[in-house]
Amino acid sequence: MNEIPPVAIVTGAGSGIGKACALALARAGHRVVLAGRRAEALQAVVEQGGGSDALLAVPTDVTRPAQVDALFAAALARFGRVDVLFNNAGISANGIAFEDLDVDTWRRVVDTNLTGMFLCAQGAFRAMKAQSPRGGRIINNGSISAHAPRPDSAPYTATKHAITGLTKSISLDGRAWDIACGQIDIGNAVTDMAARMASGVKQADGRIAAEPMMDVQRVADAVVHMATLPLDANVQFLTLMATKMPFVGRG
């Protein structure tokens, strides 16, 4: 009997890291539900993946609980279960001096990067706990900002530190239900969001300097590795970075 392909949900799947990971998971044999705010971008990824019935685009704003509920309802209606969530959707507000940061910008980043990840993780947890066979894996996209900040990045850095706490809590609470949770912390993958790193970004000493980058496919390969482990093993934390970027050392 052929094994039923696992089901993965990828948020922020319309571009960048989410797109690369969604396509890589599909190539690895997953049925993939692509979530993001832009329907056209999601559909373009589906077409890039061959337009297969194994790919489902569900426009979703992860900050809205009703839309997150609808995302998981659509995944379950189409595929019957959820085996993997790559909790990837996120935004930044870098480059704003701390004293000039307005509360609306702060809330927008927190709503997307933290509350949105919580809502999606909760939806996955509920599905994984209830399904048979039960269990699954949640992979949270942290950042090397979960370890060390860049200048003028308080909202992004604060949320990524919080994601580490969320990852640990889900990992603990999921043990009884065969739900594994891990985190990938990425540094300088080539995406539209990170493109400014290659042309010059503010350093800890105030200089503007270009930084080394890595191919986003390296991230996709790592996420597929994490996603395809048997549930008796878990990559709790993985840091993947461009080798020569200025992360380790004195700033």
Residue pairs with C-beta under 8 A, 6 or more apart in sequence:
5 29
5 30
5 31
5 54
6 29
6 30
6 31
6 83
6 84
7 30
7 31
7 32
7 33
7 75
7 79
7 80
7 81
7 82
7 83
7 84
8 22
8 25
8 30
8 31
8 32
8 33
8 82
8 83
8 84
8 85
8 86
8 227
9 32
9 33
9 35
9 71
9 72
9 75
9 82
9 84
9 85
9 86
9 120
9 124
10 18
10 21
10 22
10 25
10 32
10 33
10 34
10 35
10 86
10 88
11 18
11 35
11 36
11 60
11 62
11 85
11 86
11 87
11 88
11 89
11 116
11 120
12 18
12 35
12 36
12 88
12 89
12 90
12 141
13 19
13 21
13 22
13 32
13 34
13 35
13 36
13 42
13 45
13 88
14 34
14 36
14 37
14 38
14 41
14 42
14 44
14 45
15 36
15 41
15 191
15 192
15 193
16 189
16 191
16 192
16 193
16 194
16 216
17 88
17 141
17 186
17 189
17 191
17 216
17 219
17 220
18 34
18 36
18 86
18 88
18 89
19 45
20 216
20 217
20 219
20 220
21 86
21 88
21 219
21 220
21 223
21 224
22 32
22 34
22 45
22 49
22 55
22 86
23 45
23 48
23 49
23 220
24 217
24 220
24 221
24 223
24 224
25 32
25 84
25 86
25 223
25 224
25 227
26 32
26 49
26 52
26 54
26 55
28 224
28 227
28 228
30 54
30 83
30 84
30 227
31 54
31 55
31 56
31 79
32 49
32 54
32 55
32 56
33 56
33 58
33 71
33 74
33 75
33 78
33 79
34 42
34 45
34 46
34 55
34 56
34 57
34 58
35 42
35 58
35 59
35 60
35 62
35 71
35 89
35 120
36 42
36 59
36 60
36 89
37 59
37 60
37 61
38 59
39 57
39 59
42 57
42 58
42 59
43 57
45 55
45 57
46 52
46 55
46 56
46 57
49 55
56 74
56 75
56 78
56 79
58 70
58 71
58 74
58 75
60 67
60 68
60 70
60 71
61 67
62 68
62 89
62 112
62 116
62 117
62 119
62 120
63 111
63 112
63 115
63 116
63 119
65 119
68 116
68 119
68 120
68 123
69 123
71 120
71 123
72 82
72 123
72 124
72 126
72 127
75 82
75 127
76 82
76 127
80 131
81 127
81 131
81 136
82 124
82 127
82 128
82 131
82 136
83 128
83 136
83 137
84 136
84 137
84 138
84 139
84 227
85 120
85 121
85 123
85 124
85 136
85 137
85 138
85 139
86 139
86 141
86 223
86 227
87 117
87 120
87 121
87 124
87 138
87 139
87 140
87 141
88 141
89 112
89 116
89 117
89 120
90 112
90 113
90 116
90 117
90 141
90 159
91 108
91 109
91 112
91 113
92 109
92 153
92 155
92 156
92 193
93 101
93 105
93 106
93 108
93 109
93 153
93 155
93 156
94 150
94 152
94 153
94 156
95 152
95 202
96 105
96 152
97 152
98 152
98 154
101 154
101 155
105 155
106 154
106 155
109 155
109 156
109 159
110 155
110 158
110 159
113 155
113 156
113 159
113 160
113 163
114 159
114 162
114 163
114 166
117 140
117 163
117 166
118 166
121 138
121 140
121 166
121 170
121 181
124 136
124 138
125 138
125 170
125 173
125 174
125 177
125 179
127 136
128 134
128 135
128 136
128 174
128 177
128 178
128 179
129 177
129 179
134 177
134 178
135 177
135 178
135 179
135 180
135 231
136 178
136 179
136 180
136 231
137 179
137 180
137 181
137 182
137 226
137 227
137 229
137 231
137 234
138 170
138 174
138 179
138 180
138 181
138 182
139 181
139 182
139 183
139 184
139 223
139 226
139 227
140 163
140 166
140 167
140 170
140 181
140 182
140 183
140 184
141 163
141 183
141 184
141 186
142 160
142 163
142 164
142 167
142 183
142 184
142 185
142 186
142 237
143 156
143 160
143 185
143 186
143 187
144 185
144 186
144 187
144 239
144 241
144 247
145 153
145 156
145 157
145 160
145 161
146 160
146 161
146 163
146 164
146 183
146 185
147 185
147 239
147 247
148 247
148 251
149 157
150 157
150 201
150 202
150 204
151 202
151 203
151 204
151 206
152 202
160 185
163 183
164 183
164 237
167 181
167 182
167 183
167 236
167 237
170 179
170 181
171 180
171 181
171 182
171 234
171 236
173 179
174 180
174 181
178 231
180 229
180 231
180 234
181 234
182 226
182 234
182 235
182 236
182 237
182 238
183 236
183 237
183 238
184 219
184 222
184 223
184 226
184 235
184 238
184 239
184 240
185 237
185 238
185 239
185 240
186 219
186 240
186 241
187 239
187 240
187 241
187 242
187 245
187 247
188 194
188 197
188 211
188 212
188 213
188 214
188 241
188 242
188 245
189 213
189 214
189 215
189 216
189 218
189 219
189 242
190 198
190 213
190 214
190 215
190 216
191 216
194 213
197 210
197 211
197 213
197 245
198 210
198 211
198 213
199 210
200 208
200 209
200 210
201 208
201 209
201 210
201 211
202 208
203 209
203 246
203 251
204 251
205 251
209 246
211 242
211 245
211 246
212 242
212 243
212 244
212 245
213 242
213 245
214 240
214 241
214 242
214 243
218 240
219 240
222 238
222 240
225 235
226 235
226 238
229 235
241 247
